Amino acid sequence: MLYALCAAVSWGAADFLGAVSTRRAGLLGTMCAGQVVTCLALGLLALTPVPAASPGPGDLVMLAASGVLGVLAYAGFYRALQLGPVSLVSPVFSAYALVAVILAVIFGGERLTLPGLAGVALTIAGVVLVSAVSPPDAQQDLRPAGRGRRDGVPYALAAMVSWGVTIYLVGRASENLSWFLPAALSRAVTFVIILTAAAVIFLRRPAIRPRPGTLLLPGIAGFFDVLAFIAFTRASTAGPVAVTAAASSCFPLIVMAGGIVVFHERLRRQHILGTGMTLAGVLVLGLSR
């Protein structure tokens, strides 16, 4: 549980810094800088004594798929943060725990208790409520001109599903391969895809290349992201994937606090209720295992 909470805090810091960065350095610049830092950190860890494992074909397929889905999750989530209020996007995305729990029940043989079913219902109701009510007011708006304040919700929902599957696959592989190899292989696939796509796009559209001075913030976000990913895989080796996914998904509290302080977003009562229901749902999911 301690590792899962560490993952939550780190993901909260990474996501808020990513929200600021996407609005200043752009989507591709943020993703690229974060992935470079992530792979450098994993490369340095590889030089230290880390658990060795021999992945089978099934493990490689799962981790490759998690890397591809990770690209979709990052792109969708950062795009959602770029377009919509962070205090709206983050709670929606945090319901990825629901996806991971459902997969753990269907494919992992984990049983969902009555409190677990209540957690599922709370999470779904909270996401629906947060997504349906009017977005928070914001005194400071850094979104691209001409965008509606709900434009981020579809991207957040797509990222939620992609990340839920990613987390499940990495967590399942970590049960057999320990914590380092699943994180390294999954992120390596994500790194190659993002850097290749960015190179092609930047060559065709040089005008959108980020300025070097804007890459420090996404680099820091990448550091917290890899810290969270490692903490999550460590937690998955010690407990059920469903519990780890649920406990690690309380990071929106940090992101929402940043949205209120930095972006001056004012939450409506419906948002507070929906966010509370979503976080309560994932907490019940974790405690019910």
Secondary structure as GFF3:
##gff-version 3
##sequence-region A 1 289
A	DSSP	alpha_helix	2	22	.	.	.	ID=ss1
A	DSSP	alpha_helix	27	46	.	.	.	ID=ss2
A	DSSP	alpha_helix	57	83	.	.	.	ID=ss3
A	DSSP	alpha_helix	86	94	.	.	.	ID=ss4
A	DSSP	alpha_helix	96	106	.	.	.	ID=ss5
A	DSSP	alpha_helix	114	132	.	.	.	ID=ss6
A	DSSP	beta_strand	137	138	.	.	.	ID=ss7
A	DSSP	alpha_helix	152	177	.	.	.	ID=ss8
A	DSSP	alpha_helix	180	204	.	.	.	ID=ss9
A	DSSP	three_ten_helix	206	208	.	.	.	ID=ss10
A	DSSP	three_ten_helix	212	214	.	.	.	ID=ss11
A	DSSP	alpha_helix	216	238	.	.	.	ID=ss12
A	DSSP	alpha_helix	241	248	.	.	.	ID=ss13
A	DSSP	alpha_helix	252	262	.	.	.	ID=ss14
A	DSSP	beta_strand	265	266	.	.	.	ID=ss15
A	DSSP	alpha_helix	269	287	.	.	.	ID=ss16
###
